[in-house]
Amino acid sequence: MTSITAPGSTAGWRALAPLLMAFVLLGTSCEKKAAPLALSKARSTLPASNRGEGLNYFSVEGGGVQAPASVSVALASARQSDTLDARKIIRNGSLDLLVNDVSQSIDKIGSIVTGVGGFVEKSTQTNSGGHSASVTVRVPAARLDPVIVQIKALAATVDREGVEARDVTREYIDLDSRLRNAQAEESQYLQILKRATTIKDTLDVTEKLSDVRSRIEQLQGEMKYLTSQIDMSSLEISLRAEADAAVAGIHWRPLRQAKIAMGEMVSGLADWADSVVAFLINLPLIAVWFLSVLILIAVALRILRFLWRRFGPKTSWRLPWKRPAPRASAPGTG
């Protein structure tokens, strides 16, 4: 049986072939145009400093946009820079102030510190050589500068002012990483403990778990202390009473200097009296040591003399300061 093909159908397929080819070429060109558009759009999302022509952050492969490893490195660097921007700083300050009334100034300082959410850590007052005090306070780090300004307003004269900052970002990140690793290790040991089937395995895992938890508690304590140092700044304040009398524009403090000199004299006399008392108490001990040294010297001299007479030259030996004994005259000689 012979198949017969209609000549009209073959002519139709030949007419459709150029049309299909045109659709294929059109689709390819559209795809090639879409890739650079996606590339430019992806580049526009990067920071302005990273949009250079020589930086190949994206590549077009197989009609799609792929991000190579350089993009991951760039993103990781960006995240790391964001972390480093949140630096951990410990800020502490110090003030030396001359005030009119030391006790009243201490009360006002306490009110100022309490008002900003801080507290007085240490306070000491002395009346030797004039009324003075030393106060250490803790205030929120963000309020340190305003607190310094308010406390300076209480003083008649500011002798010294200082603020120091210490960057502990690396130490903080190291503690945080060690703590996270220890907590992850604890979770793994807990999973192992659930699957333990023998008493020996249970005891071994429990021991390891106890060590890890001890390390976690230590790291948490260090982290808590470091965080408190970062959040709460320390301010050391030295207060002295202002007892000045301005004479011809010169600050003259005769009473204060007299008190200081009197205190130094009394302190010197007390040191001298302590030295005398200590000498008198230790006098018997000093005498025993002195006699012991004399006895040792005498014994050493006797031993040396004996050895000289026994093993030294057979000559008469005498002390250098002794005169030789006169020779005995023969009987019958005048």
C-alpha positions in Angstrom: 0.0 0.0 0.0 1.5 3.3 -1.1 1.2 6.4 1.2 0.3 9.6 -0.6 1.4 13.0 1.0 -0.5 16.0 0.1 1.7 18.5 -1.6 0.0 21.4 0.2 1.0 20.2 3.7 4.7 20.1 2.8 4.6 23.6 1.5 2.9 24.8 4.7 5.7 23.4 7.0 8.3 25.1 4.8 6.5 28.4 5.2 6.4 28.1 9.0 10.1 27.2 9.4 11.4 30.8 8.9 8.8 32.1 11.3 9.9 29.6 14.1 13.5 30.5 13.6 12.7 34.2 14.0 10.9 33.5 17.3 14.0 31.6 18.6 16.4 34.4 17.7 14.1 37.0 19.3 13.9 35.0 22.5 17.7 34.6 22.7 18.3 38.3 22.2 15.7 39.2 24.9 17.5 36.8 27.3 20.9 38.3 26.6 19.5 41.8 27.2 17.9 40.8 30.5 21.1 39.5 31.9 23.0 42.9 31.8 19.9 44.6 33.2 19.9 42.2 36.1 23.6 42.7 36.5 23.3 46.5 36.6 20.3 46.2 39.0 22.3 44.0 41.4 25.3 46.3 41.3 23.1 49.3 42.2 22.3 47.6 45.5 25.9 47.6 46.5 27.6 50.5 48.3 28.8 53.3 46.0 32.5 52.5 46.9 32.0 49.0 45.5 30.6 49.9 42.0 33.9 50.0 40.2 34.3 48.7 36.6 37.2 46.5 37.6 35.2 44.7 40.4 33.4 41.7 38.9 30.9 41.1 41.7 28.5 39.3 39.4 28.8 37.0 36.4 26.4 35.9 33.7 26.4 32.1 33.2 23.8 30.1 31.4 21.5 33.0 30.9 21.3 33.8 34.7 23.0 36.0 37.2 25.2 34.2 39.8 27.1 35.7 42.7 30.7 34.4 43.0 32.7 33.9 46.2 33.9 37.5 46.1 30.4 38.7 46.8 30.2 36.5 49.9 33.5 37.8 51.1 32.4 41.4 50.5 29.1 40.8 52.4 31.0 39.1 55.3 33.4 42.0 55.4 30.4 44.4 55.6 28.9 42.4 58.4 32.2 42.4 60.3 32.6 46.2 59.8 29.1 46.7 61.2 30.1 44.6 64.2 33.3 46.6 64.7 31.3 49.9 64.4 29.5 48.9 67.6 32.7 49.3 69.7 32.8 48.5 73.4 34.4 51.4 75.2 35.2 51.8 78.9 35.2 55.5 79.8 36.4 56.7 83.2 37.0 60.2 84.6 38.7 62.1 87.4 38.3 65.5 89.0 40.3 67.5 91.6 38.2 70.3 93.0 38.5 73.1 95.5 35.1 73.6 97.2 33.8 75.9 99.9 32.2 73.1 102.0 33.4 69.5 101.6 30.5 67.9 103.4 27.8 69.9 101.5 29.6 69.1 98.2 29.5 65.4 98.9 25.8 65.5 99.5 25.2 67.4 96.3 27.4 65.0 94.3 25.3 62.1 95.7 22.1 63.8 94.6 23.5 64.4 91.1 24.7 60.8 90.7 21.5 59.3 92.0 19.4 61.5 89.7 21.0 60.0 86.6 20.7 56.4 87.8 24.2 56.0 89.3 25.5 55.3 92.8 28.3 56.3 95.2 30.8 53.5 95.2 33.2 54.8 97.8 33.5 58.0 100.0 36.3 58.9 102.4 36.8 62.1 104.4 39.9 63.3 106.3 40.6 66.3 108.5 44.4 65.9 108.7 46.0 69.0 107.2 42.6 70.5 106.2 39.2 69.0 105.4 39.4 66.9 102.3 37.5 64.0 100.8 37.7 61.4 98.1 34.6 60.1 96.4 34.2 57.4 93.7 30.9 57.2 91.9 29.4 55.1 89.1 27.2 56.7 86.4 25.8 55.5 83.1 28.4 55.9 80.4 26.1 58.0 78.3 25.7 60.5 81.2 29.3 60.8 82.2 30.0 64.1 80.4 26.8 65.9 81.7 27.6 64.6 85.3 31.1 66.0 85.1 29.7 69.4 84.0 27.2 69.5 86.9 29.9 68.5 89.5 32.3 71.1 88.2 29.7 73.7 88.8 29.9 72.9 92.5 33.6 73.8 92.7 35.2 77.2 93.4 38.3 76.0 91.4 38.9 73.0 89.2 42.5 71.9 89.7 42.5 68.9 87.4 40.0 67.2 85.0 40.6 64.0 83.1 38.7 61.4 81.0 40.2 58.2 79.6 38.7 55.7 77.3 39.8 52.1 76.7 38.6 50.0 73.7 37.6 46.5 74.9 35.8 45.4 71.7 38.3 42.6 70.9 38.1 41.3 74.5 34.3 41.5 74.4 34.0 39.6 71.1 36.4 37.0 72.3 34.4 36.4 75.5 31.2 36.3 73.5 32.6 33.7 71.1 34.0 31.5 73.8 30.6 31.6 75.6 28.7 30.7 72.5 31.0 27.8 71.8 30.8 26.6 75.4 27.0 26.7 75.2 27.0 24.8 71.9 29.2 22.2 73.5 26.8 21.9 76.4 23.9 21.3 74.0 25.9 18.5 72.3 26.7 16.9 75.6 23.0 17.0 76.6 22.1 15.3 73.4 24.7 12.6 74.0 23.5 12.2 77.6 20.0 11.5 76.3 21.4 8.7 74.1 23.6 7.2 76.8 22.8 3.5 77.5 25.4 2.5 80.1 26.3 3.8 83.5 29.9 4.4 82.4 28.8 6.5 79.4 26.4 8.5 81.6 29.1 9.2 84.2 31.7 10.3 81.6 29.2 12.6 79.8 28.1 14.0 83.2 31.7 14.9 84.1 32.3 16.6 80.8 29.0 18.4 81.2 30.0 19.7 84.6 33.3 21.0 83.3 31.5 22.8 80.5 29.0 24.4 82.8 31.7 25.5 85.1 33.4 27.2 82.2 30.1 28.8 81.1 29.6 30.2 84.5 33.1 31.7 84.6 32.7 33.2 81.1 29.3 34.6 82.1 30.8 36.2 85.1 33.6 37.8 83.1 31.1 39.0 80.5 28.8 40.5 83.2 31.7 42.3 84.8 33.0 43.7 81.4 29.5 44.7 80.5 29.1 46.6 83.8 32.4 48.3 83.2 31.2 49.4 79.8 27.7 50.5 80.8 28.7 52.3 84.1 31.6 54.7 84.0 33.7 55.4 87.1 34.4 59.0 88.2 36.9 59.7 90.9 36.5 63.0 92.7 39.0 64.6 95.0 37.6 67.5 97.2 39.5 70.0 99.2 38.2 72.9 101.3 38.8 76.3 99.9 40.3 78.4 102.7 42.0 81.1 100.6 42.4 84.7 101.3 43.1 86.7 98.2 45.8 89.3 98.9 46.9 91.5 96.1 45.5 89.0 93.6 47.5 86.1 95.1 45.8 83.1 96.7 47.4 82.9 100.1 46.4 80.1 102.4 48.4 80.5 105.6 46.0 78.6 107.9 45.9 75.6 105.6 49.7 75.6 105.2 50.1 75.9 108.9 47.8 72.9 109.4 49.7 70.9 106.8 53.1 71.8 108.4 51.8 70.9 111.9 50.5 67.6 110.6 53.8 66.8 109.0 55.7 67.7 112.2 53.4 65.5 114.3 53.8 62.7 111.8 57.6 63.1 111.8 57.7 63.0 115.6 55.5 59.9 115.7 57.8 58.2 113.2 60.8 59.1 115.4 59.1 57.9 118.6 58.2 54.6 116.8 61.8 54.2 115.8 63.1 54.8 119.3 60.6 52.4 120.8 61.4 49.7 118.2 65.2 50.2 118.9 64.7 49.9 122.7 62.5 46.8 122.3 65.0 45.1 120.0 68.1 46.2 122.0 68.5 42.8 123.7 68.3 41.1 120.4 70.9 43.5 119.0 73.2 42.8 122.0 72.9 39.1 121.4 73.8 39.4 117.8 76.7 41.7 118.6 78.1 39.2 121.2 77.6 36.3 118.8 79.7 38.1 116.2 82.5 38.9 118.7 82.6 35.3 119.9 82.8 34.0 116.3 85.6 36.4 115.5 87.5 35.3 118.7 87.1 31.6 117.9 88.2 32.2 114.3 91.4 34.0 115.5 92.3 31.2 117.9 91.8 28.6 115.2 94.1 30.6 112.8 96.7 31.0 115.6 96.7 27.3 116.3 97.0 26.4 112.6 99.9 28.9 112.2 101.8 27.5 115.2 101.1 23.9 114.0 101.8 24.2 110.3 103.4 27.6 109.8 107.2 28.5 109.8 109.0 27.5 113.0 109.6 31.1 114.1 108.5 33.0 117.1 105.2 34.6 116.4 103.9 37.6 118.1 101.3 40.2 117.7 102.5 43.2 115.7 101.9 45.7 118.5 103.8 43.6 121.1 107.5 44.2 121.8 109.8 41.2 121.8 110.7 40.0 125.3 114.3 41.0 126.5 116.9 38.2 126.4 118.0 36.9 129.8 121.7 37.8 130.6 124.2 35.0 131.4 125.1 34.7 135.1 128.3 36.5 136.0 128.0 39.1 133.3 127.8 42.7 134.3 
